[in-house]
Structures are given as structure tokens and as C-alpha cells.
């Protein structure tokens, strides 16, 4: 090899041949030199390493020994045409190793001429691109894949969806696709009660279940958080989309076993159809999203198709946001009160304060509408503070009317509770109104306290030290266990109305309620049943030993004026039985 190469470089007068030879043998690029007839004369060690061919196996043969079959004859014709015209060609090419494996390389071929301009040799210099291609492929995959679930991410979905719609438009206007927007119901509750690691494992399982329902041409992406989007391609009729949504709901509502614990979730689904509901990705996703919110507002664990009236709803959301912010600024909220009655003494022992809002532009707005929106936007924090301020003001009215011993309960949002300045803001409001915490009961939900972290326990203990009574609201709707409650300084447990509604007709509901009452008493907590509407429910709860009753059976929530009238009437009918 050395002699052949010295022969070729004998014209070199500037560098000694041994220096050039040293470079030839040690560069990382593969080098191959041929004669004018394209027969290989010499190759360097890097050539041998990359291709797997030894020098003696290729010398005397033509470079076609390396051809991969990836490129056609026209490719090579263009290559040699460039070399003949310009003396050089460079570009990416696929060649074949001795093992038969095809690999990419960056190749430069140049012609070598003598002093008369006659071509005497050709020299090819190449760099193996295999590792670079692997890295590029991995980077592209990472850029397009959700790192947690390993399905498409939002960027990849939008890219693939745009490509799908472009090809669909070119093929036929009769092609239909269904876009699904999924949002897991109460997923935040899983994160709050069981931790983010468990939430992540749940998302991975959900993504896998959905993926198993899809064909190869369908699209699935994690759009963000607990949101997924799906495109079902080439459907014949929207009823296919409805059937698929039902399958997704059934699949997701199956229990997920994580760390030996069964977790139950469901999903709300919105559906838009191409091209009926839009001919761009943005329109289709946006409208499926609106349909999903409609589905969630109408009971969760279901699906809804987009319909034009949902645009009206989106305008209402904009107006709701604007009016809610004005209401916060002007403190345009009122409180209604619902009495709590002792089953043992038949005395009114307390009241729950419920926030109400009537807007000039929207009229009466249900708490079921504005409270979830306020929680979503963070506006619930100032609303919670206004509720406490209003409760302090109404407490003064109660005392003036002669009812100074009734505890007023109010609900604290988990978002408000988790704020660093929560305790300080509560104390400032009490001090401003010259009111004691002993007049109030704070209701928190399971998801607020069931993470059991030190900050949660610290805040609950501090609230007790200030004089507040504490209760856990809507018990039974989350993922907690009564055994956890021993960690917290709670006074009351409120059984969710969904259990109370069916205790007359369903034995299993009775059993659950009875178990909650008995275990709560073992933990030295009093039990409040909310949503009691009939004497039959009252009698069953009394037999079970439930301590307090709240619901329409005694009274609907009423304004402060209505409450004072109710209390006066109760005193008259029950001979002063008010604590």
C-alpha cells in the first residue's frame, strides 16, 4: 500500500512523502484511490474499519463492490457527470459494508490530474454518518414524542394532522376524520391524594390502553397534563366516532392497579368531524375541546359531539370571566345559610354558609358554574376571602338577633389552602372584623388534606390553635381512607350527599354510610349527613347514630333575613331549641 501511495504522490515536492503517508494512515475519514479506469489502487485503515473490507479484498476491484442498491443508475450518472465537468462531487450516499449492512456516508470524489490536465486517478474521501443518523433520529423522536407516555406530543400531532388534512383535501372532499379531545375526570385528585409519581404511572397506563384501540393510521397524542387527542382516520359515518368514544370510556373506567392499589378514573370526551366542523387542525382541535367541556359539565365519563351552539358558550365564558372579576372587585357576593340539626337533641347547632352571585349581565349564576371556573383561574382565592369577610359581617347580624352560639361553617378551596399566606390572610380578616375563630367551622375537601404532607398538618394544627372547628367535606368522593384521618385534628366528617340519596333504596349505600359513621366515631369525630330530603332518610341516619343532619328536609339555603325568620319560627315550634 505504501509503495502504491508513494507512486501516486511522487509529484509532491512541498511535503515529504513520509509525512503525507502518516496523515493518510491516521485520518479518521476513509480514503480510496483508483486509477483512471476506476480500479482501486489503495485504501487507508479508516476505509477498512468503516467498510469491513481489508485492503487486499478490494484492490484491483471497482468501487461498485460497495454499492448498496439504494440508489438507481441515474444517481450514479449524475455523480460522474459532475466529476467530469467540475472535477469533484460530494454528497450523502448509502454504501454497503462487508457484512451486508447498508450505512450512510458523506462522500467527496475528486479527479487527480497530471501537469498536462489529464486525469490519472480518482480519490474518494468519506465520513461514516451512521452514529450521527442515530443521534439525529433519536433527537427527532424525542422532539416528537411525549417523554412520559411515549406517544406523540402536541407538536408531532399538529404536524401529522396538518399533513393528513393536506392529503385529504387533495384526494377527495368526501374523506372524513374524527378528532377526539380527552380530559381525565378528577385527575388532579389522584395527584393530590396519591402523589405525582402515581399520577404519571396512571397516564402511562391510560395512553397504552387508548393506543391498543387504534389502527396504524390513526393518531394519538398527549396534548398536555391529563389531556389526550386522537384522530380516527377515514371514518365512513360519525356513528363510528360515537362507538369508538364508548369503547374509550369503557376501557379507561376499568380499575388501574398501581402499587397494589386500585385507582378508578373516567374521562370526558369531545368530538369534532372533518370537514363538517372545520378544515384546519386548529379548528378541529378547538371545537373538540369545546365539546369536551360540554361533556364534562353534563356529568363526566361521557362524550359529546361539537355543535354550533357551543360557540355561544365560549362567548359566555369570556363574559363570565369579565363579570366575575368585577364582582370580586366590588364584593358583589352574598351568603345563603343552611341549618344543621342534631339528631339527638333536635336543636339547631350550626349553619353552613354558601356563596351566591347575581350578575347584572348574566343574572343569577349557579355556584356549579362559577366556582369550578374560579378554581381553574385562581379567582377562587379572593372569593374565599370575601366569603369569610361576609360571614364575619353576617355573624354580627346573628348576634344582634340573639343567636350568638351558632357556628358558621364555610368551605375553603384546596387552591386557597395551599397558598403560603393562607393562615395570615385568614387571621387578618378575623382581626379586621374583630371576630374570634371560635365562631367558625372550616370545611376542607379530601383532596385538600389527603396528601398528608407536613405543611398540610401544620396548617390544620394552627387553625385548631386559633379556635376554628375543622371538618372534612364531601367524604367518600375521593381516594382516601378513614384510617388516614387519625393524622388530622378534625372535628367533623360530612358524608357526601351521593351516599345519602340512595340509603333508603340501596342496601350497599346503607352499609357504606353505617361503616363511615361507626369508624368516624371511633376516631372521635362527629358525623354530618348532607343532602337529607326525606323523613325516611332521617330515621335511618338517626338509627345509625349520625350526629347532625343538613338538607332540604329541614330547610333550603336561605338569606340572612330568611334565616333569622326561620330561627325565630323554630324557637316558637320547638320551644327554644337552638344552641
C-alpha positions in Angstrom: 0.0 0.0 0.0 2.8 2.4 1.0 4.6 1.9 -2.3 1.5 2.4 -4.4 0.6 5.6 -2.4 4.2 6.9 -2.8 3.9 6.4 -6.5 0.7 8.4 -6.7 2.1 11.3 -4.5 5.5 11.4 -6.2 4.7 14.8 -7.7 4.5 16.3 -4.2 7.6 18.5 -3.6 6.3 20.6 -0.7 5.7 17.8 1.9 7.9 14.8 2.3 6.2 11.5 1.3 6.5 10.0 4.8 4.5 12.9 6.3 1.8 12.6 3.7 1.7 8.8 4.3 1.4 9.3 8.1 -1.6 11.5 7.6 -3.1 9.0 5.1 -2.8 6.2 7.6 -4.1 8.1 10.6 -7.0 10.3 9.5 -10.5 9.2 10.6 -12.0 9.6 7.2 -12.0 6.7 4.8 -9.9 7.2 1.7 -9.9 5.2 -1.5 -7.7 6.0 -4.6 -8.4 4.5 -8.0 -6.8 4.6 -11.4 -8.4 6.4 -14.3 -10.3 3.2 -15.1 -11.8 3.3 -11.6 -9.9 0.3 -10.3 -9.0 0.6 -6.7 -5.3 1.1 -6.1 -5.1 1.8 -2.4 -7.3 2.3 0.7 -6.4 3.6 4.1 -7.0 1.9 7.6 -10.1 4.1 8.2 -11.6 2.6 5.0 -11.0 -0.9 6.3 -12.6 0.0 9.6 -15.7 1.5 8.2 -16.4 -0.9 5.3 -15.1 -4.1 6.9 -13.1 -4.9 3.8 -9.4 -5.5 4.0 -7.1 -3.7 1.5 -6.3 -7.0 -0.3 -10.0 -7.7 -0.8 -10.7 -4.5 -2.7 -7.5 -3.5 -4.5 -7.9 -4.2 -8.2 -11.7 -4.1 -8.0 -14.1 -1.3 -8.7 -15.9 0.7 -6.1 -19.2 -0.9 -7.2 -18.3 -3.6 -4.7 -19.6 -1.1 -2.1 -22.9 -0.2 -3.8 -25.9 -0.7 -1.6 -28.6 -0.9 -4.2 -30.3 2.1 -2.6 -29.5 4.5 -5.5 -30.6 4.0 -9.1 -28.4 4.3 -12.2 -29.5 7.9 -12.7 -27.9 8.8 -9.4 -24.5 7.5 -10.3 -24.7 9.0 -13.9 -25.3 12.5 -12.3 -22.4 11.9 -9.9 -19.9 11.1 -12.6 -21.2 13.8 -14.8 -20.4 16.3 -12.1 -16.9 14.8 -11.6 -16.2 15.1 -15.4 -17.5 18.7 -15.6 -16.2 20.1 -12.3 -13.6 17.7 -11.2 -15.4 17.0 -7.9 -18.7 15.6 -6.5 -19.8 15.5 -2.9 -23.0 14.4 -1.1 -24.7 11.8 1.1 -24.7 8.3 -0.3 -25.6 4.9 1.1 -23.0 2.2 0.7 -22.7 -1.4 1.9 -20.3 -2.9 4.4 -18.8 -6.3 4.0 -21.4 -7.7 6.4 -24.2 -6.6 4.0 -25.3 -3.8 6.2 -26.2 -0.5 4.4 -24.9 2.6 6.0 -24.9 6.4 5.2 -21.7 8.3 4.5 -20.7 11.8 3.3 -18.6 11.2 0.3 -16.3 13.6 -1.7 -14.9 12.3 -5.0 -12.3 14.3 -6.9 -10.3 13.7 -10.0 -6.5 13.9 -9.9 -4.8 15.3 -13.0 -1.2 15.5 -14.2 0.7 18.6 -15.3 -1.0 18.3 -18.7 -4.5 18.3 -17.2 -5.0 14.7 -17.9 -7.0 12.7 -15.3 -4.7 10.0 -13.8 -6.6 9.0 -10.7 -9.8 9.4 -8.7 -9.8 9.9 -4.9 -12.8 9.3 -2.7 -12.9 10.6 0.9 -15.8 9.7 3.1 -17.2 10.0 6.7 -19.4 7.4 8.2 -22.7 9.1 9.2 -24.3 6.1 11.0 -23.8 7.4 14.5 -24.9 10.9 13.5 -28.0 9.5 11.9 -28.8 7.5 15.0 -28.4 10.6 17.1 -30.5 12.7 14.7 -33.2 10.0 14.6 -33.2 9.9 18.5 -33.4 13.7 18.7 -36.2 13.8 16.2 -38.0 11.1 18.1 -37.6 13.0 21.4 -38.8 16.2 19.8 -41.9 14.5 18.5 -42.6 12.1 21.4 -44.0 12.7 24.8 -41.3 11.6 27.2 -43.6 10.1 29.8 -46.2 8.1 27.7 -44.1 7.7 24.5 -47.0 8.6 22.3 -46.9 11.7 20.1 -46.6 15.0 21.8 -48.6 18.1 20.8 -46.1 19.3 18.2 -46.0 15.9 16.5 -49.8 15.7 16.4 -50.2 19.1 14.9 -47.5 18.3 12.3 -49.0 14.9 11.3 -52.6 16.3 11.4 -51.7 19.1 9.1 -50.1 16.6 6.7 -53.2 14.4 6.9 -55.6 17.2 6.1 -53.5 18.4 3.2 -53.5 14.9 1.6 -57.2 14.5 2.4 -58.1 17.8 0.6 -56.2 16.6 -2.4 -57.8 13.2 -2.5 -61.5 13.9 -2.1 -63.9 16.2 -0.3 -65.8 13.1 0.9 -63.0 11.9 3.2 -64.0 12.2 6.9 -61.8 12.1 10.1 -62.9 12.3 13.7 -60.9 14.3 16.2 -61.3 13.4 19.9 -60.3 15.6 22.8 -60.0 13.7 26.1 -59.6 15.1 29.6 -59.4 12.7 32.6 -62.0 13.4 35.2 -60.6 14.4 38.7 -57.1 13.5 37.7 -55.8 16.3 39.9 -57.4 14.5 42.8 -55.1 11.5 42.1 -52.1 13.7 42.1 -53.1 15.5 45.3 -54.0 12.3 47.2 -51.6 9.7 45.9 -48.8 11.8 44.5 -47.4 12.8 41.1 -45.4 9.5 40.7 -48.7 7.6 40.8 -50.3 10.1 38.5 -47.6 9.6 36.0 -47.9 5.8 36.1 -51.7 6.2 35.6 -51.1 8.4 32.5 -48.8 5.8 31.0 -51.4 3.1 31.5 -54.2 5.2 30.0 -52.1 6.0 27.0 -51.3 2.3 26.4 -55.0 1.4 26.7 -56.0 4.0 24.2 -53.2 3.0 21.8 -54.4 -0.6 21.9 -57.7 0.6 20.4 -56.2 2.3 17.4 -55.2 1.3 13.9 -51.8 2.1 12.4 -53.0 5.1 10.5 -54.8 6.7 13.5 -53.1 9.3 15.6 -52.8 9.6 19.4 -51.0 12.3 21.3 -50.7 13.5 24.9 -51.7 17.1 24.4 -50.7 18.3 27.9 -51.2 17.3 31.5 -54.0 14.8 31.6 -55.3 15.7 28.1 -55.1 13.4 25.1 -56.1 13.9 21.5 -57.0 11.2 19.0 -57.7 11.3 15.3 -59.6 8.4 13.9 -58.9 8.5 10.1 -61.1 7.7 7.2 -64.4 7.1 9.0 -67.5 6.4 7.0 -70.1 7.9 9.4 -70.0 9.9 12.6 -71.6 6.9 14.4 -68.2 5.2 14.1 -66.8 8.1 16.2 -69.6 7.6 18.8 -68.9 3.9 19.1 -65.2 4.5 19.4 -65.8 7.1 22.2 -67.9 4.5 24.1 -65.0 2.0 23.8 -62.5 4.5 25.1 -64.8 5.3 28.1 -65.3 1.7 28.9 -61.5 1.0 28.7 -60.5 3.9 30.8 -63.0 3.4 33.6 -61.6 -0.1 34.3 -59.6 0.0 37.5 -55.8 0.6 37.3 -53.7 -1.3 39.7 -50.7 0.7 40.9 -48.6 -0.2 43.9 -51.2 -2.8 45.0 -53.9 -0.1 45.0 -56.9 0.1 42.6 -57.4 3.5 41.1 -60.6 4.5 39.3 -60.8 7.3 36.8 -63.0 8.3 33.9 -62.7 10.7 31.0 -64.8 13.3 29.3 -64.6 13.3 25.5 -65.4 15.9 22.9 -65.6 15.1 19.2 -65.3 17.1 16.0 -65.6 15.8 12.5 -63.6 16.8 9.4 -64.6 18.6 7.2 -68.0 19.3 8.7 -66.7 21.0 11.9 -63.6 22.6 10.3 -61.0 22.1 7.6 -57.9 23.0 9.7 -56.2 21.3 12.6 -56.7 24.3 14.8 -60.5 24.5 14.2 -61.0 20.8 14.7 -59.0 20.6 18.0 -60.6 23.8 19.3 -64.1 22.5 18.6 -63.4 19.1 20.0 -62.1 20.8 23.1 -65.3 22.8 23.5 -67.4 19.7 23.1 -65.3 18.0 25.8 -66.1 20.9 28.3 -69.7 20.5 27.4 -69.5 16.8 28.1 -67.7 17.4 31.5 -70.4 19.9 32.5 -73.1 17.4 31.8 -72.0 14.6 34.0 -68.4 13.5 33.1 -67.5 10.0 31.9 -69.3 10.6 28.6 -68.8 12.2 25.2 -70.3 15.0 23.2 -70.1 16.0 19.5 -69.4 19.6 18.7 -72.4 21.7 17.7 -72.7 25.3 16.7 -74.3 26.5 19.9 -71.1 25.7 21.8 -69.7 28.9 20.3 -72.3 30.8 22.3 -71.0 29.0 25.4 -67.4 30.2 24.7 -68.7 33.8 24.5 -70.4 33.2 27.9 -67.1 32.1 29.3 -65.4 35.3 28.2 -68.3 37.3 29.8 -68.2 35.2 32.9 -64.5 35.9 33.4 -65.1 39.6 33.0 -68.1 39.8 35.3 -66.5 37.6 37.9 -63.5 39.9 38.2 -65.8 42.9 38.5 -67.8 41.1 41.2 -64.6 40.3 43.2 -63.5 44.0 42.9 -67.0 45.2 44.1 -67.6 42.3 46.6 -70.8 41.5 44.8 -71.4 38.2 46.5 -73.9 37.2 49.2 -74.2 34.3 51.5 -77.1 31.9 52.0 -77.3 29.7 55.1 -78.5 26.1 55.6 -79.1 24.9 59.2 -77.6 21.8 60.8 -79.8 19.9 63.3 -78.7 17.5 66.0 -80.5 14.1 65.7 -80.2 13.6 69.4 -81.5 16.9 70.8 -83.4 18.2 67.7 -81.6 21.5 68.2 -80.1 23.7 65.5 -76.4 23.5 66.2 -74.8 25.4 63.3 -75.1 26.8 59.8 -73.3 26.3 56.5 -72.6 29.5 54.6 -73.0 29.1 50.8 -71.8 31.7 48.4 -74.3 33.2 45.9 -73.7 35.6 43.0 -76.1 37.6 40.8 -74.6 39.5 37.9 -76.2 42.4 36.1 -75.4 41.0 32.8 -75.6 37.2 33.5 -78.4 37.2 36.1 -78.2 34.5 38.8 -75.1 32.4 38.2 -75.1 29.0 39.7 -72.2 28.1 42.0 -71.8 24.9 40.0 -70.8 27.2 37.1 -68.7 30.0 38.6 -66.9 28.0 41.4 -65.2 25.5 39.1 -64.2 28.3 36.8 -62.9 30.3 39.7 -60.8 27.3 40.8 -59.5 26.9 37.3 -58.4 30.5 37.0 -57.2 31.1 40.6 -60.0 33.6 41.3 -61.3 31.3 44.0 -58.7 32.7 46.4 -60.1 36.3 46.6 -63.7 34.8 46.5 -62.8 32.6 49.5 -61.5 35.7 51.4 -64.7 37.6 50.5 -66.8 34.6 51.8 -65.1 34.8 55.2 -65.5 38.6 55.4 -69.2 38.3 54.6 -69.5 35.5 57.2 -68.0 37.8 59.8 -70.4 40.6 58.8 -73.4 38.2 58.9 -72.3 36.8 62.3 -72.7 40.3 63.7 -76.3 40.3 62.4 -76.9 36.9 64.0 -75.6 38.1 67.4 -77.7 41.3 67.2 -80.8 39.0 66.6 -79.9 37.0 69.7 -78.2 33.9 68.1 -74.6 34.2 69.2 -73.7 30.5 69.7 -74.3 29.1 66.2 -71.1 28.0 64.4 -70.9 29.2 60.8 -69.2 26.7 58.5 -67.6 27.8 55.2 -65.7 25.9 52.6 -62.1 26.6 51.8 -60.8 25.7 48.4 -57.8 23.5 48.2 -56.1 26.1 46.0 -56.6 28.7 48.7 -55.5 26.3 51.4 -52.2 25.6 49.6 -51.2 29.2 49.4 -48.2 30.2 51.5 -50.0 33.1 53.1 -53.3 31.2 53.7 -53.1 31.4 57.5 -52.0 35.0 57.5 -54.9 36.1 55.2 -57.4 34.3 57.5 -56.1 35.9 60.6 -56.1 39.4 59.1 -59.8 39.1 58.1 -60.7 38.0 61.6 -58.7 40.8 63.2 -60.2 43.4 60.7 -63.7 42.3 61.8 -62.8 41.9 65.5 -64.2 38.3 65.3 -63.0 35.2 67.0 -62.2 32.0 65.1 -64.3 30.1 67.7 -67.4 31.3 65.8 -66.4 29.4 62.7 -66.0 25.9 61.2 -63.7 25.4 58.2 -64.7 22.7 55.7 -61.9 21.2 53.6 -62.2 18.5 51.0 -60.4 15.2 50.9 -58.1 16.3 48.1 -57.0 19.3 50.3 -55.7 17.2 53.1 -55.0 13.7 51.9 -51.5 14.3 50.7 -50.7 14.3 54.4 -47.6 16.4 54.0 -46.1 18.4 56.9 -47.3 21.7 55.6 -50.9 20.5 55.5 -50.7 19.1 59.0 -49.0 22.3 60.2 -51.8 24.5 58.8 -54.6 22.3 60.2 -53.0 22.3 63.7 -52.6 26.1 63.5 -56.2 26.5 62.6 -57.2 24.4 65.6 -55.0 26.5 67.8 -56.7 29.7 66.5 -60.0 28.2 67.6 -61.6 27.0 64.4 -63.6 23.8 64.3 -62.5 21.6 61.3 -64.5 19.3 59.1 -63.8 17.2 56.0 -66.4 17.8 53.3 -67.9 15.5 50.7 -66.3 12.5 52.3 -66.4 9.4 50.1 -65.9 11.1 46.7 -62.0 10.9 46.8 -59.3 8.3 47.1 -58.8 8.5 50.8 -59.3 6.0 53.6 -60.8 6.8 57.0 -57.6 5.4 58.6 -55.7 8.4 57.2 -58.0 10.8 59.2 -56.3 9.9 62.5 -53.4 12.1 61.4 -55.5 15.3 61.3 -57.1 17.3 64.1 -60.6 17.1 62.6 -63.9 17.6 64.5 -66.5 16.7 61.9 -66.9 14.4 58.9 -69.5 15.3 56.3 -70.9 12.3 54.3 -71.4 13.3 50.6 -75.0 13.6 49.5 -74.5 11.0 46.8 -74.5 8.3 49.5 -77.5 9.8 51.4 -79.7 9.9 48.3 -79.9 6.1 48.0 -79.7 4.9 51.6 -83.5 4.2 51.6 -83.4 2.0 48.4 -79.9 0.5 48.2 -78.5 -1.7 50.9 -74.9 -1.2 49.9 -75.2 2.5 50.3 -76.7 2.0 53.8 -73.7 -0.3 54.6 -71.2 2.3 53.4 -72.8 5.1 55.4 -73.1 2.9 58.5 -69.4 2.0 58.3 -68.4 5.6 57.9 -70.4 6.7 60.9 -69.0 3.9 63.2 -65.4 4.4 62.1 -65.7 8.2 62.4 -67.0 7.8 66.0 -64.0 5.5 66.8 -61.8 8.4 65.6 -63.7 10.8 68.0 -65.3 12.7 65.2 -68.9 13.8 64.8 -70.7 13.0 61.6 -72.8 15.3 59.5 -75.1 14.0 56.7 -75.7 16.5 54.0 -78.5 16.3 51.4 -81.1 14.8 53.6 -84.5 15.3 52.0 -87.0 12.8 53.5 -88.1 11.5 56.9 -87.1 8.0 55.8 -83.5 9.1 55.3 -83.6 11.0 58.6 -84.9 7.9 60.5 -82.3 5.6 59.0 -79.5 8.1 59.8 -80.8 8.5 63.4 -80.7 4.7 63.9 -77.2 4.6 62.6 -76.1 7.2 65.1 -75.4 10.0 62.7 -74.9 13.2 64.8 -76.1 16.0 62.6 -78.5 16.5 59.7 -78.3 19.1 56.9 -80.6 19.3 53.9 -83.9 20.3 52.4 -85.8 18.2 54.9 -85.3 21.0 57.4 -84.5 24.0 55.1 -83.2 25.1 51.8 -80.3 27.6 51.9 -81.8 31.0 52.8 -80.6 34.6 53.0 -79.7 36.1 56.4 -83.1 37.7 56.7 -84.8 34.4 55.8 -82.5 32.6 58.3 -83.5 34.8 61.2 -87.2 34.3 60.4 -86.5 30.5 60.3 -84.7 30.5 63.6 -87.5 32.5 65.2 -90.1 30.1 63.9 -88.0 27.1 65.0 -87.8 28.6 68.6 -91.6 29.0 68.6 -92.3 25.5 67.3 -89.6 23.7 69.3 -89.8 25.8 72.5 -86.4 27.5 72.2 -84.4 24.5 71.0 -81.5 26.4 69.4 -77.9 26.2 70.8 
